[in-house]
Amino acid sequence: MPVHDWTRVDAGIFHHFHHGWIAEIARALNRGVLPPGYYALAEQHAAGFGPDVLTLQGIGNNDVDDADEGDAGSAPSPAGGVLLAEPRLRPTAETDMAFYRRKQNLIAVRHVSGDRLIAVVEVVSPGNKAGRNSLRSFVAKAAELLERGIHLLILDLLPPGRRDPQGLHAEIWEEVAGQEYTAPTDKPLTLAAYESGLTIRAYVIPAAVGDVLTDMPLFLEPDKAVDVPLEATYNAAFAEVPQRWRRVLEG
């Protein structure tokens, strides 16, 4: 199913779809995409992001059987998930080592059995772009998570506006790397995966209304990711949009 033009409906209709898409992605991740030791939760609030944010947690080494651990690869695991693999996409951009030097200013101590935040998935909503403060809050939160070593997947199906003329990825990348990003004029929508390791790498797929969504990597550790089934989950969520509004969106 091609991506729809969500500017045809008001923010409430998109929010209904947004909530459903987050839930479908969480189900897909928990039903076999994630390897043992990880789980996804749809959060009701995350400062700076929208009201429905998907967070991925690691349950800690003490809670995972030795049988579930192994070298990274693409084969199914005994528990039904898949082992981590290198992403199929190549990085679009990468920060320089200045980011690594900044990371040396702090030491993080964590308990191995704690439910650690590993990654965040956000479907951008109209509210994230509604005002200067909300957009700046979103960008600042994304940069904060990446500096803490938390990976991100941001799905922006809304066209750029006057506050983000090149899309939200451009705003985030300027904040994180001090580098400009120019969105293709014929593909203003953006799927962006961010890998936070010694440097930050961005994996960006531009998109347009009418495109079929590309599955995107979700990093769980540096150089290792799982693929999020965006097309399948988008279709499942769109099927739950009331028929009256599906007709509007389908033209």
C-alpha positions, 0 to 999 in steps of 0.5 A: 500500500502506498504512503497516503497524503496525511495533510488531507485529514486533520490532526485527530485522524492522523493521531488515530492512525499514529496510535495504531501504527505504534501498536502494530510495530510493537506487536511485530517486534515482540512477536519475533523480530526482536532477539531474546533479551529485548522487548518493546513497549508503547509509552504514553508519554516521552518528554519532547516526543509525541504521546505514543512512543515505542521504547525498546528495553533490554532485560539485562544479562542476568535475565537471559538464559545462556542458551539465548546468547550467541554471535550476531547473525541473521538466523532465527534464535531458539526463542523465536526472535532473530539474532542481530545482524549488520544493517542492509542499508549503508550510512547516509552520514556520520558524525566526526570523532568530536562526538566521541571526545564529548562522550568522555566527559561522563561515566555511566554506571548501570546495574546489569539486571535493570530494564535498560532503555536501548532504542526509541521509535517515534512516528512524527505527529502534527503536534511535533511541528505545530510550534517552535517550542514543540519542534525544538523540544523534539530535536533536543530530546532526540539529540539527548537520547543519541548522546546517551547511546540510545538508538532512534528510528524516526518516521516522518510522513508529514511534509516539511513546514516553515519550521523544518523546511528540510524535514525533521531529520535535517533539524536533528542532524544539524543539532547532533553533527553540525552538518546540513541535510537537504531533502530531495524536492520530489521526496520530502518525507523521511525515514531515518534510523540513527545508530549511536556508538563511538560516532552517530550514523544516520541511515536515511531513506527519503520518501514521497506520497505514493511510495511503498515504505522501505523496512528500516533498521532499528539498532540495538547495539552498534553495528547490529540491528533488526529490520522493522516491517514498516509496510506490513505494520502501516497496512495493518494500522491503516485498515483500522482507520474509519472507512469514511476517512480511508476514502478521503485519504485514498482520493 
